[in-house]
Amino acid sequence: MPEDTDLGTLRVYVSGPLTGLPEEDAVPLKAFYGEISGKCEAKKYKAYVPHLSGTDPGTDPEVDARTVNAKDLEEVARSNLVIALVTPYSVGVGMEIQQAAACGVDVILLEKKPMLVSRMAQGTPVLFERISYNTTEEALSELDAALDRWAESVRSSGRSGTLSDRDILHEVGRGELLIVNPDGSSAFERRNGNWCEISPGQLDANGYELRANCVYSSREASCVELGPSLENPGGTSYVIRKGESVIIESFERLALSPRLSATVNSLAHLSLIGLYHTATSIHPGWGFRSPDGPRELLVALCNVGDMKIPISYKEPFCRLLFSRCATPASIRAPEPTRVFGRLYEHIREKRRAALRRRKWTRAAAIPAMILALTATGLLARFEPKFVAVPVSVLALGVAVLKDWLGAIGRWAEGSGDRSR
């Protein structure tokens, strides 16, 4: 966030137990929450304290549980920081910490000695600081210093604006940015305490290059898989002709917290030869709350040049530029089907059909080879001249075998379509 950013726009959620407190603990704890709120207000932050906002189980018992749940979790999602007092009394604090993690909201944990915070809470990826204290005065003093450190991190970490390579790695470490491979493995790992790419080359000074996985062709009206196959173990390529528009599915899967957004830009070397893409945006929260986890991206490209342009498997074809929002987005990212209509489902169905075809092909390969060898042996037995030219016979057998396996694959694909 720039130095001149008004930190008064930042929101702090004060989390602590309210339900089931003994009377002798309830009064001082609520007073403690008020003092925490006062610390935040003194620094020009907007503080939200649940028991002062109409959801106190003691003074507002008529408010139903679903309303309390929806209101408080929504406030957590809208906040920039959660200050959570962890005690044995309430499980609601744990839910609020988890909501903060889901929304990319920083958390400061408060624990009174000798209580020990569970590893589940300590392990939240959005933990900013953990404060252990003996007295409330000590807690407030340490919290005051922690809030200053948090404000400085807000200013220095580029909370709004384009992210550099260091910012991108920082967000990966915080769990606000996920870039994974199709098998679910991360594209990053931690080495010697620092996050870095597992296979360097895609992260640059202010962006990340996506690689091609498959192509949806308007010319072919089908999904062309670029990945390894029986015929092409190393993958294949697709040639984009002059004037042709394609949609390329990324190899990487992406998830953004509600605090991050991204823009898809063309690569300079592809633009120079005519492969053009109009910059499009990836909404905050993309894939972050999806049951399927991180989602692939579909990027539309058009060849406006005079050359045929090949795109190979895992070849970089666009660059993502990431930005951090000043406050979390409140509107949920649209589902892919709303963006590309039925294209996602079409591509996925084509992929399922290809997998079915590959399965039937492999299943039929061994008996087909046995049949071809048996036929060759019979020909060699009854026609001795074939013994001198076994290569010709085997070549003929392979050609017949290839046609047969292709027919089996097409039949399997058609059977799958009819069964749906």
N, C-alpha and C positions, 0 to 999 in steps of 0.2 A: 504494500500500500504506500503511495507517495507520502512524503513528509507532511504535506499540507492537508491530508485527509482528516476529516472531522471524526475523531474517535467517539464522539457523542452518539453517532449513529449505531454503534455496536450495542448488542443486547447480551445480557448475562442472566442465566437461569440459576436460581439458588435452590438446590435440591437437598432435601433432608427428610427424615422420618416424621410422620404426623400421626399415623394410626397405631393404636395400642400403646401409647406412651403413658407411663405412670404420671400422675398429676405433678409429683415433685420434679419430674424431668421435663414435662411438656412446657411449662412456663419459661424456664431458663433457655431451653432449646429454641423456642420461638423468638425470644429476645435476641438470641445469637444470630438467627437468620436475619432479623431486622438490622443488626449491626453489620453483617456481611453486605446486606443491601445498601446500607449507608456508605460503606467503603466504595462500593461501585458507583453510587450516585455522585459521590464526591469527586470521582474521576470522570464524570460526565458520561457514564455508561447508563443505559436503561436497564434496570434490574426487574426481574419477574420473580416474585415470591408466592408460591402456590397458596399458602394459608391466608395471604392478604388479598387474594384475587378470586375468592368465591369458591374454593374447593377444600376448605378446612373441614375435616370429618367431625370436628367438635362444634363449630359454629354454623356449618352449612350441611347438616345431615340429610336435608331434603334433596340434594343434588345426586342424581343416580350415578352409578359406577361407570357406565359407558361414557357419560358426559365428562366426568373427571378424567378418564383415560384419554379421550380424544383431545380435550382442551390442553392438558398438560403435555402430552406428546407433541402436539402441534407447536406449543410454545418452545419446546426443546429444539424442534426442527428449525424454528425461526431464529434461534439464538446463535451467537458467535462463541459463547463460552458457557460451560456448565460448571458451577462450583458445587461439588457433591460431598455432603457430610455422611460418612459411612459408619453406621452403628448396627447392632444386632436387631433393631426394632422393626425395620420396614423393608419389604422386598421392592417397593415402588422405586426406591433410589436405583436399584440395579437395573430396572426397566428403563429408567431415564438415562442411565449411562449407556445402555445398549442402543437406545434411540439416538443418542449423541454420536455414537460410533457409526450408525447407519447413515447419518446425515452429515458426517464430516465435521462435527462440532467439537472444539477443544474441551478437555475436561481437566479440572484441578480437583484432586481428591484430598479431603480432610479426614484425618483419623486421630482419635484421642488415645494416647498411650494408656495402657499397654496393648490396646487392641491392634490386631494385625489384619490388614485388608487382604481379602482372598486374592489368589493369583489370577482368577478370572477377571476381577475388576482391575488389578494392576496391569494385566495384559492387554487392555483395550488399546487399539492402535491410535486413538486420539488423545491419549494421556499426555498432558502438557507438564504437570508437576504433581508431586505427592507431598503433603505436609503432615507431619506427625507432631502433636503438641500435647502439653500438659494442662495448660489453662487457656481460657478463651482469649485472654489478653495476648498470650504468646501466639495463638492461632491467627488473631487479627493482624498482629505485627508482621508475621511471616506471609500472610495472605496479601497484605499491602505491597510488600516487596515482589511477590509472585505476580501480582496484577501489573506492576510496572514492567517486569520482564516479559509478560505476555503481550503488553501493548507494544513494546519494542520489537518483539518478534512479528507482530502484525504489520508494523511499519516496514520492517526490513525484509520480510519474506515475500513481498510482492503479492499481497492478498488480492489486489485487483491489477489487471494488466497482463501482458504476455509473459509466460514462464520461460526462463532460461533452462539450459540442461541441468544445472544444479537444482533449480526449483522443481523440475520434473522428477528428479530422483528423490527429492525431499517429499513430494506428494506420494510417490510410490511407497516410500518408507512409512508414511503416515496411514496408508491404506485408502487414501482418497482417490487414487488413480490406479486402475488395474489394467495391465496389458498382458494377455495370456495367449498361449498357443492353443490350437484346436483340442489338444488333449488335456487342457486345463493347467498345464505347467506355466509358471510365470516366465516372462521374458527378462526378468531381473533377478539378481541374487545379492546377498550381503557378503562382502569380502573385507576382512580386516576392519569391521565396523562401519564400512561405507557401502552404499547401494551402487550397483553398476550393472551394465548389460551382461547377459550370459554370452551372447554372440555379438561383439561390438560391430558397429557399422550403421545402425538405423537411427540412433540418437545423435542429433547434431546440436549446434549452439542454442537453437531456440525451437526445436521441433523434433518430430519422430516420424520416420518414413514407414509407410505400410507396404506390405508385399502382396502380390496377387495370388489368389487361391483358385478361383474359377471365373469364367467370363460368361455373362448372359448376352447373347448376340441377337440383335434385331434382324440381321441378315439370315442367320441360321434358325431363328425363333426357337432357340434351345439353350440349355446351360452346358457349356463346354468345360469339363473338368481338366485342370492343368496338372493335377497331382499325379503321383506315380501310379502306374497300372501294369498289367501283365505285359502289354505291348511296349510300354515306355516306363521302365523302372525308375528313371531319373526325372520323370515329368515331361510335359510337352509344352508347346507354345501355341498361341493363337495370333493370327495375322489380322490386324485391323485395317481394312481397306479405306481408300479415299472416300470421304463423305459418310462413313459408317459410324453409328453410335453404339456404344457398348456400356454395360454396367459390370464393373469388376467387384467381386467379393474379396474382402481382405482376408489374408491368412490369419492375422492377429485378431483377437477378440478384445473389446474395449468396455470399460465401465468407468463412469465419472461420478464423483459425489455431487450433491446439489450445489456445491461451491465452485465447481469447475465446469468450464465449457471448452469446446474445441472448434477449430475451423479447418476444413479440408482444402488444401491448396495444391496446385499443379507443381510438378517437378520441372525445373528450368530446362533440363536437357531434353525432356519429352515435349515441352511446349515449343521449343525451337524447331522441332521437326513436324509440328502440327497437331500433337495430341493435347487437346484443350479440355479444361474443366473449369466451370464457373464455381468460385469458392462457395461452399455450403457450410452450415453450422451444425455442430453436434450439441444437442441440448444438455444443460446441467442435469445430472441424475441419470444419464443414459446407461442402461444396463445395471445400475447400482442396486436397485430394489427388485430387479427382475428375478422371478423364480428360476429362470434358466441361467442366471449369472451374466458375466460379460457377453456382449453381443458382437457379432461381426458387423462390418460396415459395407454398404453397397454404394459405390462411387460411380457416377455417370461420366463417361468420357466420350469425346467426339474427335475423329480424325479430320481436321479441316485443311490438312496439307495435301501434297501431291504424292507422298510416299506411302508405301505399305509399312505398317509399324507392327513388329512382332512383340507380344507380351508373353514372357515365360513364367513358369511356376516359381514362386517366391521372388520374383523380380520387383523391386520397389517401383511404385507407380504413382504415389501421391505423398504429401507431407501433412501431418497434423500439427497445428499450432495451438497450444493450450493457453487458456486464460483463467484467472481466478476472479470470481464474482466478489463484490464488496460485501454482500450478504447472501445467504443461501437462497436458491430459487424456491418459490413456493408452488409453482405449477409443475406438475409431474411431466417428465419427458415422455413424448408420444411413443407408442409402440411402433415397431418397424412396419407393421402392416398398414398403419395409417400413413406412413411416409411413402411407401412404394406399392401400396395396394396389395395385390396377390403375388407380387414378384418374389417375396421371401418364400412363400409357400411353394411357388413353382420351382424355385431353385432347390429347395430342400427335397421336394418330391423327386426331382431329377436325380438328386444325389442318392436318395433311397433306392430308386430304380437301378442306378448304376451298381450299387452294392448288391442288390438282388441278382443282377446279371453276373457279377463277378463270382458270387457264391455258387450259382448254378454252373458257371463255366468251370470253376475249380472242381466241383463235385463230379462233373462229367469227364474231366480230363483223363483220369487214370483208366476208366473202362474204355474210353475212346482210343487211347494209345494201345491198350491190349488188343482191341479189335483190329487196329491198323497193323500191328505186328503179326497177329494171327493170319490176317489176309495176305500179308507179304510172304509168310512161311508157306501157306497153301499154294500161292502162285509159284514160289520157288520149287515146290515139290512136284507139281504137275506140269510146270513149264520151266524146264531147266535153263532156258535162255535168260530167264529173269535173274538167275543167280549172278550172271555177269554184270547186270545193271541194277543192283539193289538201291543205288542212290536215286535213280529215276522213280522206282516204285515207292520209296519212302517219301520223295517229294510229292508224288501224287497223293499218297496217304495223308501227308500233312495238309495239303490243300483241301482235301475232302474233310479232314478233321476240323480245320478252321471254319469252313462253311457250316459244318454241323454244330459246332460250339456257338457260332454266332446265332444260328436259328434257335438253339436252346435258350440263349440269353434273351433274344427278342420275345420268345414265348413266355419266359419267366416274367419279363417286364409287363407283358400284356395281361398275364394272369393276375399280377398284383394290381393292375389298374382295374380289372373287372371285379376283383374281390372287394374293392372299396365302393 
